[in-house]
C-alpha cells in the first residue's frame, strides 16, 4: 500500500456535512456518536497516490470526505481505462465487503481525505441487517446501471456527446450533495483523465472542449466547469 499522510485533526462525524450520505447514513442511522464508533480512522492521500491496487484484499473499506479520485483498470499494454470518478460522499468499495480481491485500482486525482471502516466489522453489521443489506444491493445495482449507460455512451456517441454526458452526470452528483453553485462547479479533471474515461485521446478532448466552448455549451477553466446551455448538452448526450 502507498504511504499516506495521516490527518492531524480528524473531522468529527457530528460536524461532517456528508454524514447523511452513502455508507455513513447506513452505519450511523442518524446517530453521529454511533458513526464515530464505527469509523476506524480518517486519513489524507496526496494527489496521484494509489489507495488500492487491483488484486488487493484490504481490511478496510473507504468513503470520501473530500477530494476526487478514480476507479480504473490497467490493460496489458499499459493503457488505463477509468471506470468511474469518485466524489465527496461516495462509498468507494462496497464490493470489498464480501472479502473478494479488488477487480480495480483506486487513485487520488486530487488531494483526498477518506474515512476508513474495518471491513469485517462493517460487513457483519451491514449484512446482518436486511435494511442495511438492501442499501448495498441498491448501490451495486446503481453501479451496474451506470456501467451500462457508460457502455452505450462509449459505443454510440461522438466525442462531444461523451463529454456532455459525463459533465452532466458529475454535475447531478455534486448538486445532490449541495456542491454546485447553480451551473458552476468544481471540475479538476485533466484532459488525460477525460480521455482515459471516454475512450478518446487528450488532443481530441482538447479540440472537443474548445468546440463546446465556442458553441456556448460548456466552459471548463481553472478546475471549474460552467454549463452554459444545459438543454444543448442534454441533446448531445442523448
Phi, psi and omega in degrees: 000150182286159175291148183231161177254110185287133178296132182281328180233089181300144176288129176291141180302325180295338182258000183279124180289350183251015185291345180263013179246159169055217186295334181294323178297324182286314184286323183275329183048043177085356182253106183296324180294321178294320179294319179300321180290330182282331183287132179280314181195169174230137183211165179248150181231129180289155177303142178075006176270146176280135171266325187209138178249142179308131183098345178292151171232080185289159178265014177226156169241156194231149175225139185276127172268317178207157179094172182240145178221183180220143170257127188209167171230152179249128181280169182300331180276003177092353179284154185249136172244114176281125182271326179194162176253140182261129182240164178306133181098343183289142169269113193282329197227053179298329181298329185286349177299336180276357177082008179277152176299147180294137177261017182206167173249159178232134180222145174281126174272328172235177171300135183233150168241130185233150171255133181248137178240138178303126187298310185294316180296318180295318180297317180298320181289317182292308185281350175274357182231118184303321181293319179289322177297325179295326177298313179297319178300314180295325178296316180289324176297319178297322179295320177297316180299315179297322179295321178294320177297320180294319178299315180297319180296314181293328183277336190237342186257146173288177186304316182298321179291323179295314180295317179301315181297318180294315181297317180296322179294316179295319178298319178298315181295318179291319181298322181298336181253013178071029184248018177230132178267088184066238181266004180250139183200163177296139180206078186276012183287134177277166177301324179295323179294315179297319180299315182290337178274332191246007178069035181238176171261155177304324179295320178294319177300315181299314180295320182291319177297322178297320179292319178296322177292316180297325180273008176057045177252320186205140176229129177236123184203136176053048177061026175230148176238144176230120175278113183272330182215092183297316181298320179295319178295320180297324178294319179296326186273357183258000000 
